[in-house]
Amino acid sequence: MSSEFTQPFRSTAGSWKGEEKSKPLTDFIRNPLRAAATAYQTIFELDHAQDLAKELAAKGISITQGYDKWLKIGLALAGFEEAGREIFHLISQINTNYVPKECDKQFDDCLSRYEPANDTKANFFHACREAGLDVNPRFEGREEEGPAQRQATTTSPSRLDPHIIRTIPYRAYKLYCDGKSLQEAVKTISSEKTILPDIVEDVIRPIFDNIDTSNEKFWNKGPQRVIIDKSKCLDFAVESGFYQLKGATGKVLFRVRQKVVEQVDRVELKHTFLDYIDSLPPAFDGILKSTLRAAWLSESSRICDNTFLENLPFLKKPFLKDNASTCYRFYLNGFVGITKSSINLKSYDELPGYIRQSQIIQRQFVSIEEKEVKEKSEYYQFCKKVVSGDEERFQVLIHAQGYLTHQFNPRTTPVAIILYDKEGRAGKGIIGQALSHINSVLKIDGRNADINNRFMLQRYTQGIGIIHIDDADPKRFPFGRFLTWLTEGFEVEQKNKGSVFVPFAEAPKFYITSNYVFEGTTASHAGRRVEIELDAFYSLSFTPAMDFGHLLFDDWDEEQWQLFDNTMLLFCQYYLTNGILRYKSVNMLREKLIQATCEDFVRWAEENLSDLAVGTAIDKTARWQEFRKSSSLTDRELPQSTFTRWLKTYLNGLGYGTKDGKSRGVHPRFEALIITGMPASGADKTSPSFDI
């Protein structure tokens, strides 16, 4: 078994020790009549256990307080095999410390320890009795006082003992095997059980009508027993839509229904077989349905083992993905295609490829005119307010959200979107929520995470469209470390499971929020990020909830959700039309220059490095000495080489071109930093031809 298989393919190796455990089960189903009798007893006990569990849950009574009791009940319910898992969850979740995954793990352990020869189902019923429940099933109103009362059962089907009803099919099957006709069986059972013949016939007619029909979907009828056929099971699983798929963290089990692919586990696979059995008539292939059910419950864990799962075919047909010119979003009533020229809702019948179940947004999409969206959408108005109505920044902000919504990575301009909020509470968290309502987002707490921790991205799964690093500290997340992630891809490593590389074409996009400006003024840094500064329009004393009169998202009605969806898809359309937009922020640039040098130097440079032109020669030594006089830094703290580096950083950060050289036309000549280019003016816009 490959170690690549993840949790849904949890190993059951060691659950069975050769013939020691399998032999009693083989003996158990060797005789169909014996199997049917035992099956009816098991089914009766299972139904009764389910009723008791529901009663415990309804009354809030816990019988699993403390680990020892929890284990004891789990071992008891393991006697029902997989059918006991649902009951175990139902009674475990009454406790406040209930964790579904831990409950599953515990029941798996109980199944592996279960000994058919030492069945302890009685411990569950005893615990229910101790909790005050009536564990003795009786038909309503019956008294054990002579034939007069027993005769009442022949005239009132509603008063029949459920246990008696459940034994009728087994008796009918035995009579069928003895060569009796339907009417002979009805007469015999009616007499034996003192039940009206019409009632008996209603129960056993389906057995006599269907028992000779042929099915054998995933089993074979042997001369002495029912055999679950593993090869037929594999065919049935594929027919039911089960496939393997290679994910970012290994192989996983998926199920396909009408081009929608959903990750599932082995429990669903087992129940698919069980649901099919339950849909069958009471008898077929010369056997009772209960006989097949008992055989499946006995064999299901070994049939659906890891070897079986590895033999499932891989899903080869491609998933529908965004491309350079089109973005797709999936809703309950259809899928939406967004292009430069249109936003169209289409039927899922027209879906050109597979999609994941997790991609379907649990809302109805209703198309709204752009003008109405701009006038009525609260989120659209919110985005305007967080930049104080600055149209240039507003356009950069909404195009950035469109870029994040579009799940296609442009090879020429992959960027990280960075939102700054120096004061805090300005609204960057709400923008993160908005993205999570339109896309699949992995949120990482930047205050506690560390980019040097190789397990930082271990929660990443295939299908995530955005990685949101919230409140990132530039010291813990130096932007230079992101450059390779943005342009090539990244490694995802899970503890004890190895690592998988996520290539650029399949990688999510990065959305980073911070209260501090990230350092880096070089072209490689600037070209790989879009930085947007939010204003302090909102604060602790004036929140968006106060502004709009309610919480965004949580308190929205259907109309606002429809406006929101249209808003986000419009943002995406703007991006597809115009590409990435940028603007030059004096405040952010100054913060970066201070980070790269020091505040005293930036203040000195602002006062002394003006009126520069192409060809201007800046005397490195003279300027260093000039700055030294106004600074408290010593020669050791600020050698001339460091000052020259700061000088280049400052000028290049402002957009000047520079080169080292010697002065001309003056004597004596001096070592100089020569201006070779001037800063570009206006907002920096990336041409759509390079981006889309």
Buried (B, 14 or more C-beta within 10 A) or exposed (E): EEEBBBBBBEEBEEBBEEEEBBEEBEEBBEEBEBBBBBBBBBBBBBBBBBBBBEBBBEEEBBBBEEEEBBBBBBBBBBBBBBBBBBBBBBBBBBBEEBEEEEBBEBBBBBBBEBEBEEBBBEBBBBBBEEBEBEBEBEBEEBEEEEEEEBEBBBEEBEBBBBBEBBBBBBBBBBBBEEEBEBEEBBBBBBEEBEBBBEBBBEBBBBBBEBBEEEBBBBBEBEEEBBBBBBEBBBEBBBEBBBBBBEBBBBBBBBBBEEBBBBBBBBBBBBBBBBEBBEEBEBBBBBBBBBBBBBBBBBBBBBBBBBEBBEEBEEBEEEBBEBEEEBBBBBBEEBBBBBBBEEBEBEEBEEBEEBBBBBBBBEBBBBEBEEEEBBEBBBBBBBBBBBBEEBEBBBBBBBBBBBBBBBBBBBEEBBBBBBBBBBEEBBBBBBBBBBBBBBBBBBBBEBEEBEBEEEEBBBBBBBBBBBBBBBBBBBEBBBBBEBBEBBBEBBEBBBEEBEBBEBEBEBBBBBBBBBBBBBBBBEEEBBBBBBBBBBBBBBEEEEBBEEBBEBEBBEEBEEEBBBBBBBBBBBBBBBBBBBBBBBBBBEEBBBBBBBBBBBEBBBBBBEEEBEEBEEEBBBBBEEBBEEBBEEBEBEEEEBEBEBBBEBBBBBBBBBBBEBEEEEBEEEEEEBBBBBBEEEEEEEEBBBEBEEBB
